[in-house]
Amino acid sequence: MQNLFRQIPKIDKLIQKFEDYEKEIISKITKEVIDKVREDIKSGKVKEIDENSILRIIDFKYKDITSPSIKNVINATGVIIHTNLGRSLIDEEIFEKAKKISTHYCNLEYDLGKGKRGDRYHHTAKHLSFLFGSEDALIVNNNAAAVFLVLNTFAKNKEVIVSRGELVEIGGSFRVPEVMNASGAILKEVGTTNKTHKKDYLNAINQNTAMIMKVHKSNYTIEGFSEEVGFDEIIKMARENGLMDYYDLGSAYIPNLPYSLSSFEPSILDIMKHNPDLISFSGDKLFGGVQAGIILGKKEYIKKLKQNQILRMFRVDKITISLIEESAIAYIEKNYDKIPTLKMLFTSTDELKKRAENFLSLTPYLKAKIIDTFTYVGGGTMPNKKIPSIAVAFEGNAVKWEEKFRENLVIGRIENEKFLLDFRTIQADEIEKLAKITNELLSCKVNL
Ligand SMILES: *Cc1c(COP(=O)(O)O)cnc(C)c1O
């Protein structure tokens, strides 16, 4: 053991091998690595000292700490709003505008007309209100924050009536009963899992009721013997009983969607025609913008939300404000090409086939064929609605292909024991890179 200790390379000598690296970091890492080697000798884990492997560990640790862990991946799963892969993409031109706003000073909270302090929320409110036909609008960090803020502002220690069929969990960290509990609102669940009637809501109303809330079921559907009360009916019941109505819509779309997706749920513009008190949804689901919670509704209620101290904790940054404004303007101008989420959804299968053919022409040695397949919108929107897509199906070991592509930051999917690259979500400018990765994997002669 003494012998092993003597073989440990001198720290100064090790550091000298990393001339181009930042001195302080490299010496800190080197000391840590050597301390670990000493410990491992003591505990008997290390039987011999190999200077090259020590150098490799130091190099790895340096690179690990000086490179970001968040990286771009190619989404070849076909799922457009993929929550694990970043949900919606932002259009490059829109992002350039937000970049300019955040790399220079801006009027974030400054009233240019009066020459004094202003309010950050009026920026997005004008465009969103115009777009959706609401009296006013407010944005917060995400839709979970929107739900919390609405409940905390209007229903703290008061009852909120929700159908048992709508007490959903979304992505594990958002569960309606728990968010409600945390906000201070008292959940009054009514009806059953599959059926909730108007009379269930009406029977639950008492002096302590503040609100009737509807929650979009998002990532699940009830089929068969089921019934729910529409939001228009809920608004009517609320009005007749002096209560507030609120709809946590989850996701919202504006133009008519392809593959008759629009026939399954109304567009937000139709919902807004009922003049709800408040409604909220995510900025990065079907709306196709940056992460945010968008709240729309009556001016008097939005005003109360702004007076709640908690809004300060959910407030959005100038970059989010700029991105949401630019997306809203794109919608106002019907410039749907600026919304990548919609663009992907609207791309024809003929176009996807052309891209797949282009990919195959760039990978002449690949044994694979183009197939018709189905994919999903994702993000908890329209969970059972298949949309047609085009994929390249690989011959050979699907599990290994999946793993090798994943190592190269390409996320595909396995279906019927074949590895698939689904072209619904592969961006046009990623095809050459994807072909290059494929060719490299083929030339590695790994047994695929
Ligand atoms: C997605 C979703 C949420 C959470 O929205 P985030 O923007 O992810 O915080 C809340 N409610 C419903 C109904 C949803 O679909």
The ligand as an SDF file (V2000), in Angstrom:
LIG
                    3D

 15 15  0  0  0  0  0  0  0  0999 V2000
  -50.5390   20.9510  -18.8770 C   0  0  0  0  0  0  0  0  0  0  0  0
  -51.6060   21.2950  -17.9570 C   0  0  0  0  0  0  0  0  0  0  0  0
  -51.3430   22.0170  -16.7850 C   0  0  0  0  0  0  0  0  0  0  0  0
  -49.9530   22.4150  -16.4100 C   0  0  0  0  0  0  0  0  0  0  0  0
  -49.4720   23.3680  -17.3050 O   0  0  0  0  0  0  0  0  0  0  0  0
  -47.9150   23.7720  -17.2800 P   0  0  0  0  0  0  0  0  0  0  0  0
  -47.8320   24.8860  -18.2850 O   0  0  0  0  0  0  0  0  0  0  0  0
  -47.1690   22.5560  -17.6910 O   0  0  0  0  0  0  0  0  0  0  0  0
  -47.5940   24.2040  -15.9070 O   0  0  0  0  0  0  0  0  0  0  0  0
  -52.3910   22.3180  -15.9670 C   0  0  0  0  0  0  0  0  0  0  0  0
  -53.6450   21.9520  -16.2720 N   0  0  0  0  0  0  0  0  0  0  0  0
  -53.9510   21.2600  -17.3860 C   0  0  0  0  0  0  0  0  0  0  0  0
  -55.3660   20.8720  -17.6470 C   0  0  0  0  0  0  0  0  0  0  0  0
  -52.9390   20.9100  -18.2820 C   0  0  0  0  0  0  0  0  0  0  0  0
  -53.2280   20.2240  -19.3860 O   0  0  0  0  0  0  0  0  0  0  0  0
  1  2  1  0
  2  3  1  0
  2 14  2  0
  3  4  1  0
  3 10  2  0
  4  5  1  0
  5  6  1  0
  6  7  2  0
  6  8  1  0
  6  9  1  0
 10 11  1  0
 11 12  2  0
 12 13  1  0
 12 14  1  0
 14 15  1  0
M  END
$$$$
